[in-house]
Amino acid sequence: MNHTILYKRKGFYGAFPVLTHLPDGRLTVGIPVAPFHDHYAVADWMVLLSEDEGETWRESDDPTLPDNWPGTSPREIYDRFAAVMPDGTYLCAGTVGWKAYPAEEQGDAEAQGLTVRPHPNDKGAILVGSNKLFVQRSTDKGQTWERDEWTVPGVDHMTAFPRSAWLADGTILVPVYGSDSDAQWRTYIWRSADGGKTWRWLTMGSYVTGVSGNETSLLEVSPGRVLAHTRTEGSNLLETWSDDGGRTWSQPLQTPIWGYPPHLLKLRDGRILCSFGYRRDPMGVRAVLSHDGGVTWDMDNVVVLRDDGGTPSEFRTDVPSGGADIGYPISTQLSDGSILTTYYITLADGVTHSVATRWEV
């Protein structure tokens, strides 16, 4: 295995890297960077570009890169689906997510039924969780943008997760999780079957059964058949299936995989790879393969990418362990068949940073 540091700087929290493998073979990684412990991604957004399959990286503000398309907040940019459609349209879709507001607006936000939390670094500000979905389009290569928003009733706040699926027939599935009035996590799908022109808001199986799940990764295993892996707190990943392109979903079952959150990838030989953070000692990042399309998992041969995490961030003195400061892997397969996995980790020096590991299966 070969580990490459993508971003590491003392005094900054560089976590939650989002890896994108562009159609032309280039790689991008977007990283929220903050001079404080930032689990809401409300600080700066940095984009790295590699034109040699991850051998080297450089910062880029190229406006044609989906990671550099505008949004209303860094969190919105982090969590959305963003891609160039076959007709050349630039398309973004997701949730507005957490945004910073002046502290004096807390009463107004709570009156609207929204979730309010303290700002991690600004006593004069609050964070407000939005219950809005959005779709944003540009037909002139990003020169101008059109935007629509929808409010979802009955949800206190919700967040898209950057593990979307773009199916072979053009259907787009964006996973979303939200908190309802009973403070229970529920999972949803923001779905378009016509290249982003129209959208439908759908519930997943965990919403129906009351099972609490949140961050979800989607993968089209075969035409129209979609596998979802969902994070649950302190338990194994849940699996849910759709056999009709994401319109309807099975009830969740528990997988043998302990860890979170997941990322699913179909390899060129047909095997399915699940990468996940591992927040038990020894903390790190792991991966496991399925040889039958995601039905079963080879738990006897779990791959350990890292097992040297577990130190809390330098910004945290409230916890003895750094479970919250490690994980969130995303994997892609390179031209030679090797795997590149990005994630974040905190080692003994306490500096939370983003890393890419190149390895073989």
Secondary structure, 3 states (H helix, E strand, C coil): CEEEEEECCCCCEECCCEEEECCCCCEEEEEEEECCCCCCCCCEEEEEEECCCCCCCEECCCCCCHHHCCCCCHHHHHHCEEEECCCCCEEEEEECCEEEEEHHHHHHHHHCCCEEEECCCCCCEEEEECCEEEEEEECCCCCCCEEEEEECCCEEEEEECCCCEECCCCCEEEEEEEEECCCCEEEEEEEECCCCCCCEEEECHHHHHCCCCCCEEEEEEECCEEEEEECCCCCEEEEEEECCCCCCCCCCEEEEEECCCEEEEECCCCCEEEEEEECCCCCEEEEEEECCCCCCCCHHHCEEEECCCCCCCCCCCCCCCCHHHCEEEEEEECCCCCEEEEEEEECCCCCEEEEEEEECC
